[in-house]
Amino acid sequence: MKKIAILVDVQNIYYTTRQAYGRSFDYNGFWQEVLKDRTLHRALAYSSEPNAPKQQQFQNILRAIGFEVKQKPYIQRADGSAKCDWDVGITLDAMECAPHCDVVVLLTGDGDFDLLAERIQSRHECEVEVYGVPQLTANSLKRAATRYIAIDERLLLNAKPNHNSAGQ
């Protein structure tokens, strides 16, 4: 059985599935799909610190599934926008996991991770699977992955997301 590490860019998955489908990602369905005939090394979900009860509940659900949830605060910018950027943290953890795994699974559409996917494959002879919303995943990331898996109907919840629970 192949050993895998899973790294989830929670905000990216939340916002891209909401934008493309008006629905939320099915983490339980994903967990069953990705772990079929595989063994887990580590599963990490990168999120913001919860600012609402529903967000705390969502993170507790991720923990119950088997994810280790990493949190950091939103950074308020001078222009009024806010961001919770986990790119460096995801990259560091992926590089630490890769030597112990056969496959690193990235859930993100962020093109910044194309170099990470290439580096993992070349340095550690480790496959990289990328799950992302097709129309919102960078082509460079799709090309850099060993396998690109589209997030489609099979990985979405039926209910519409609650727009007051950002980051889920």
C-alpha positions as a Markdown table, in Angstrom:
| # | Residue | x | y | z |
|---|---|---|---|---|
| 1 | Met | 0.0 | 0.0 | 0.0 |
| 2 | Lys | 1.2 | 3.5 | -0.8 |
| 3 | Lys | 1.8 | 5.9 | 2.0 |
| 4 | Ile | 0.3 | 9.4 | 1.6 |
| 5 | Ala | 0.4 | 12.8 | 3.1 |
| 6 | Ile | -2.6 | 15.1 | 2.6 |
| 7 | Leu | -2.3 | 18.9 | 2.8 |
| 8 | Val | -5.4 | 21.0 | 2.4 |
| 9 | Asp | -5.5 | 24.8 | 1.6 |
| 10 | Val | -8.9 | 25.2 | 3.4 |
| 11 | Gln | -9.6 | 28.7 | 2.3 |
| 12 | Asn | -8.8 | 27.9 | -1.4 |
| 13 | Ile | -11.0 | 24.9 | -1.4 |
| 14 | Tyr | -13.8 | 26.6 | 0.3 |
| 15 | Tyr | -13.9 | 29.7 | -1.9 |
| 16 | Thr | -13.3 | 27.8 | -5.2 |
| 17 | Thr | -16.0 | 25.2 | -4.7 |
| 18 | Arg | -18.4 | 28.0 | -3.6 |
| 19 | Gln | -17.5 | 30.2 | -6.6 |
| 20 | Ala | -17.7 | 27.4 | -9.2 |
| 21 | Tyr | -20.6 | 25.3 | -7.7 |
| 22 | Gly | -22.2 | 27.3 | -5.0 |
| 23 | Arg | -21.6 | 24.3 | -2.7 |
| 24 | Ser | -19.1 | 23.0 | -0.1 |
| 25 | Phe | -16.4 | 20.4 | -0.4 |
| 26 | Asp | -17.2 | 16.9 | 0.9 |
| 27 | Tyr | -14.2 | 16.2 | 3.2 |
| 28 | Asn | -15.7 | 12.8 | 4.3 |
| 29 | Gly | -16.1 | 11.7 | 0.7 |
| 30 | Phe | -12.7 | 12.9 | -0.2 |
| 31 | Trp | -11.2 | 11.1 | 2.8 |
| 32 | Gln | -12.7 | 7.8 | 1.6 |
| 33 | Glu | -11.6 | 8.3 | -2.0 |
| 34 | Val | -8.0 | 9.3 | -1.3 |
| 35 | Leu | -7.3 | 6.7 | 1.3 |
| 36 | Lys | -8.8 | 3.8 | -0.6 |
| 37 | Asp | -6.0 | 1.1 | -0.8 |
| 38 | Arg | -3.5 | 3.6 | 0.9 |
| 39 | Thr | -2.1 | 4.2 | 4.3 |
| 40 | Leu | -1.9 | 7.7 | 5.9 |
| 41 | His | 1.3 | 9.3 | 7.0 |
| 42 | Arg | -0.2 | 12.6 | 7.9 |
| 43 | Ala | -3.2 | 14.8 | 7.1 |
| 44 | Leu | -3.0 | 18.5 | 7.6 |
| 45 | Ala | -5.7 | 21.2 | 7.1 |
| 46 | Tyr | -4.5 | 24.8 | 7.0 |
| 47 | Ser | -7.1 | 27.4 | 8.1 |
| 48 | Ser | -7.6 | 30.7 | 9.9 |
| 49 | Glu | -8.3 | 31.0 | 13.5 |
| 50 | Pro | -12.1 | 30.5 | 14.0 |
| 51 | Asn | -14.0 | 33.8 | 14.4 |
| 52 | Ala | -17.5 | 32.2 | 14.5 |
| 53 | Pro | -19.0 | 29.1 | 16.2 |
| 54 | Lys | -19.8 | 27.5 | 12.8 |
| 55 | Gln | -16.1 | 27.8 | 11.8 |
| 56 | Gln | -15.0 | 26.2 | 15.1 |
| 57 | Gln | -17.6 | 23.4 | 14.4 |
| 58 | Phe | -16.2 | 22.9 | 10.9 |
| 59 | Gln | -12.7 | 22.6 | 12.2 |
| 60 | Asn | -13.8 | 20.1 | 14.8 |
| 61 | Ile | -15.4 | 18.1 | 12.0 |
| 62 | Leu | -12.0 | 18.1 | 10.2 |
| 63 | Arg | -10.3 | 16.8 | 13.4 |
| 64 | Ala | -12.9 | 14.1 | 13.8 |
| 65 | Ile | -12.3 | 12.9 | 10.2 |
| 66 | Gly | -8.6 | 12.7 | 11.0 |
| 67 | Phe | -7.0 | 16.0 | 10.0 |
| 68 | Glu | -4.6 | 17.9 | 12.1 |
| 69 | Val | -5.9 | 21.5 | 11.9 |
| 70 | Lys | -3.3 | 24.3 | 11.8 |
| 71 | Gln | -4.5 | 27.8 | 12.4 |
| 72 | Lys | -3.2 | 31.3 | 12.0 |
| 73 | Pro | -4.9 | 34.7 | 12.3 |
| 74 | Tyr | -6.2 | 36.7 | 9.3 |
| 75 | Ile | -3.9 | 39.6 | 8.5 |
| 76 | Gln | -5.7 | 42.9 | 8.0 |
| 77 | Arg | -4.2 | 44.9 | 5.2 |
| 78 | Ala | -4.1 | 48.7 | 4.9 |
| 79 | Asp | -6.7 | 48.6 | 2.0 |
| 80 | Gly | -9.2 | 46.8 | 4.3 |
| 81 | Ser | -8.9 | 43.4 | 2.8 |
| 82 | Ala | -7.8 | 40.4 | 4.9 |
| 83 | Lys | -5.8 | 37.3 | 4.1 |
| 84 | Cys | -4.7 | 34.1 | 5.9 |
| 85 | Asp | -1.8 | 32.9 | 3.8 |
| 86 | Trp | -0.5 | 29.4 | 4.5 |
| 87 | Asp | 1.7 | 29.0 | 1.4 |
| 88 | Val | 5.0 | 28.8 | 3.3 |
| 89 | Gly | 3.6 | 26.5 | 6.0 |
| 90 | Ile | 2.1 | 24.1 | 3.5 |
| 91 | Thr | 5.4 | 24.1 | 1.5 |
| 92 | Leu | 7.5 | 23.4 | 4.6 |
| 93 | Asp | 5.2 | 20.6 | 5.8 |
| 94 | Ala | 5.0 | 19.1 | 2.3 |
| 95 | Met | 8.8 | 19.0 | 2.0 |
| 96 | Glu | 9.0 | 17.4 | 5.5 |
| 97 | Cys | 6.4 | 14.7 | 4.6 |
| 98 | Ala | 7.7 | 13.9 | 1.1 |
| 99 | Pro | 10.7 | 11.7 | 2.2 |
| 100 | His | 8.3 | 9.5 | 4.2 |
| 101 | Cys | 5.6 | 9.1 | 1.6 |
| 102 | Asp | 4.9 | 7.7 | -1.8 |
| 103 | Val | 2.3 | 10.3 | -2.6 |
| 104 | Val | 1.8 | 13.9 | -1.4 |
| 105 | Val | -1.8 | 15.0 | -2.0 |
| 106 | Leu | -2.4 | 18.8 | -2.3 |
| 107 | Leu | -5.9 | 20.2 | -2.2 |
| 108 | Thr | -5.5 | 23.7 | -3.8 |
| 109 | Gly | -5.8 | 25.4 | -7.1 |
| 110 | Asp | -3.1 | 27.9 | -6.2 |
| 111 | Gly | -0.4 | 28.1 | -8.9 |
| 112 | Asp | 2.2 | 29.1 | -6.3 |
| 113 | Phe | 2.4 | 25.4 | -5.5 |
| 114 | Asp | 3.6 | 24.3 | -9.0 |
| 115 | Leu | 7.3 | 24.7 | -7.9 |
| 116 | Leu | 6.6 | 22.6 | -4.8 |
| 117 | Ala | 5.0 | 19.8 | -6.8 |
| 118 | Glu | 8.0 | 19.8 | -9.2 |
| 119 | Arg | 10.5 | 19.8 | -6.3 |
| 120 | Ile | 8.8 | 17.0 | -4.4 |
| 121 | Gln | 8.9 | 14.8 | -7.4 |
| 122 | Ser | 12.5 | 15.5 | -8.4 |
| 123 | Arg | 14.1 | 15.5 | -4.9 |
| 124 | His | 12.1 | 12.7 | -3.3 |
| 125 | Glu | 10.8 | 10.6 | -6.1 |
| 126 | Cys | 7.4 | 11.1 | -4.6 |
| 127 | Glu | 4.2 | 11.5 | -6.6 |
| 128 | Val | 2.1 | 14.6 | -6.2 |
| 129 | Glu | -1.7 | 14.5 | -6.7 |
| 130 | Val | -3.5 | 17.8 | -6.9 |
| 131 | Tyr | -7.2 | 18.1 | -6.2 |
| 132 | Gly | -8.8 | 21.3 | -7.4 |
| 133 | Val | -11.7 | 23.0 | -9.1 |
| 134 | Pro | -10.9 | 22.7 | -12.8 |
| 135 | Gln | -11.7 | 26.2 | -13.9 |
| 136 | Leu | -10.1 | 27.7 | -10.9 |
| 137 | Thr | -6.9 | 25.7 | -10.7 |
| 138 | Ala | -3.8 | 27.1 | -12.2 |
| 139 | Asn | -2.7 | 25.3 | -15.4 |
| 140 | Ser | 0.9 | 25.4 | -14.2 |
| 141 | Leu | -0.1 | 23.4 | -11.1 |
| 142 | Lys | -2.1 | 20.9 | -13.2 |
| 143 | Arg | 0.9 | 20.4 | -15.4 |
| 144 | Ala | 3.3 | 20.1 | -12.4 |
| 145 | Ala | 1.3 | 17.4 | -10.7 |
| 146 | Thr | 1.8 | 13.7 | -11.3 |
| 147 | Arg | -2.0 | 13.5 | -11.3 |
| 148 | Tyr | -4.6 | 16.2 | -11.3 |
| 149 | Ile | -8.0 | 15.2 | -10.0 |
| 150 | Ala | -10.9 | 17.5 | -10.6 |
| 151 | Ile | -13.2 | 18.4 | -7.8 |
| 152 | Asp | -16.6 | 17.7 | -9.3 |
| 153 | Glu | -20.1 | 16.5 | -8.2 |
| 154 | Arg | -18.8 | 13.4 | -6.4 |
| 155 | Leu | -16.7 | 15.6 | -4.0 |
| 156 | Leu | -19.4 | 18.2 | -3.2 |
| 157 | Leu | -22.0 | 18.3 | -0.4 |
| 158 | Asn | -25.6 | 18.7 | -1.5 |
| 159 | Ala | -26.4 | 21.7 | 0.7 |
| 160 | Lys | -25.4 | 25.2 | -0.2 |
| 161 | Pro | -22.7 | 26.7 | 2.0 |
| 162 | Asn | -23.5 | 29.1 | 4.7 |
| 163 | His | -22.0 | 32.4 | 3.6 |
| 164 | Asn | -21.4 | 33.5 | 7.2 |
| 165 | Ser | -18.9 | 30.7 | 7.8 |
| 166 | Ala | -16.0 | 31.9 | 5.7 |
| 167 | Gly | -13.0 | 29.6 | 5.4 |
| 168 | Gln | -14.9 | 26.4 | 5.6 |
